[in-house]
Every structure is written in C-alpha cells, then in structure tokens.
Amino acid sequence: MSPAPDPHPAPHADKLSTGHAFFILFAGPVAWFAQLCGSVALLGWPCFPTTDRFAIPVAHFGWTRAAAVGLLLLCLAVATASGIAALAKFNEVRGEKEGDKTALIEVGHGRTRFVALWGVILGFSFAVAIALTGAPFLMVTQCAG
C-alpha cells in the first residue's frame, strides 16, 4: 500500500518563513533601487546644485564619489546575498513536489520551490544590474570636468 499523498499544496512551507521569503524576493530589487537613487543624489547634486553645471564638485563634497562606490558595493553585496540565500533555499526544497507543470499549477503545488526559484532569479539578476549600473563610475569622471 502506498502512503497517502500530502494534501497540502506546499508541504515545505514551514521551511520558508515570511521574512526569509520577503528577503529573497525583494532584497535584490530594493538594493538596486537604493543604489540607483543614492548614486544619483551623491553624484548629481555636487555637480548641479543650481541650474549651472560645475566642472568640479562643490567644495567639501568631493567625498561623494567614494560614497557612491561604497553604496554600490554594499548594494551589490545585499543583492548577491539574497541570490545566495535563495539558491540555498531552492536546493533545500527543490524536491517539494514532482510532476508536470500543468498538473502542479492546477492544484498549486510547489509554492515554496517557486518562491525560492524566483528569489534566485531576482537576487542574481539585480546583482548584475547593480554591477552594470556601477560601470560608469569607472569610466566617467565626476562632473565630467
């Protein structure tokens, strides 16, 4: 006699807390958004404090380029950590439910695996986006002066 099938659509749901799911799904996008907005503020204002563009940053604001690079590295670390945490969780729950994708979708099986997989995709994709967004830091001088 075979064991009774588990009626719960996500039998590994106890292995993924709400906070952990939130981190693996949203840390990468939020880190990218913070890096993008923070870099614009740190690098833009010292060059454009009024309507005129300056060739060098406003006095006492030369540190903003280093701060923007530091922010980039911090956000890159957060997005990468999110992807790594999601990958570890995906490996833990990857065998949650087996079967054809159509059959799993119909009954909602594999939710934990689905969340973990999207965490991997989002975390590493936004880490790449952060790295690419930071490439101009290395190629363009601040204030283009």
VENMOFEN-V293655 format. One record per residue. N is the residue number from 1. PHI is phi as a letter, one per 30 degrees, with the letter a starting at -180 (999 if undefined). OMEGA is omega in whole degrees, 0 to 359 (999 if undefined). NEAR is the number of other C-alpha atoms within 10 Angstrom. Layout:
n phi omega near
N PHI OMEGA NEAR
N PHI OMEGA NEAR
This chain:
n phi omega near
1 999 181 3
2 d 180 4
3 d 180 5
4 d 179 6
5 d 178 6
6 d 183 9
7 d 183 9
8 d 182 12
9 d 179 17
10 b 184 19
11 d 178 16
12 c 183 18
13 d 180 16
14 d 180 9
15 d 181 13
16 b 180 18
17 d 179 11
18 d 179 10
19 d 179 9
20 d 178 16
21 d 178 19
22 d 180 14
23 d 185 21
24 d 179 29
25 d 190 24
26 c 183 16
27 d 180 23
28 d 179 32
29 d 180 22
30 d 178 16
31 d 178 25
32 d 180 24
33 d 178 15
34 d 180 16
35 d 181 24
36 d 181 18
37 d 179 11
38 d 179 16
39 d 178 23
40 d 180 12
41 d 183 13
42 d 184 20
43 c 183 22
44 d 186 17
45 d 180 17
46 d 179 24
47 c 183 22
48 b 181 16
49 d 177 12
50 b 179 9
51 d 180 7
52 c 177 8
53 c 179 16
54 c 179 16
55 d 177 14
56 b 181 16
57 d 176 23
58 e 181 14
59 e 179 8
60 i 177 8
61 b 177 14
62 d 181 16
63 d 187 13
64 d 178 19
65 d 177 19
66 d 178 13
67 d 179 15
68 d 177 21
69 d 177 17
70 d 177 14
71 d 178 20
72 e 181 24
73 d 178 16
74 d 180 14
75 d 176 26
76 d 178 25
77 d 180 16
78 d 180 22
79 d 178 32
80 d 177 24
81 d 177 19
82 d 179 31
83 d 179 29
84 d 178 17
85 d 179 19
86 d 179 28
87 d 177 22
88 d 179 14
89 d 178 23
90 d 179 22
91 d 179 12
92 d 186 15
93 c 186 23
94 d 178 18
95 c 185 11
96 e 176 18
97 b 177 18
98 c 176 11
99 k 179 10
100 d 183 8
101 e 180 11
102 d 180 9
103 d 180 11
104 d 180 15
105 d 182 13
106 e 183 8
107 c 177 11
108 i 180 13
109 d 174 21
110 i 183 24
111 d 182 19
112 d 178 24
113 d 179 24
114 d 179 16
115 d 180 19
116 d 179 27
117 d 178 22
118 d 174 16
119 d 177 28
120 d 182 25
121 d 182 18
122 d 182 23
123 e 182 32
124 d 178 21
125 d 179 17
126 d 173 25
127 d 176 24
128 d 179 17
129 d 179 17
130 d 179 25
131 d 179 16
132 d 177 11
133 d 181 15
134 d 181 20
135 e 178 11
136 d 177 11
137 e 182 17
138 d 186 9
139 c 186 8
140 b 177 10
141 d 180 12
142 d 182 20
143 i 180 17
144 h 184 11
145 c 999 11
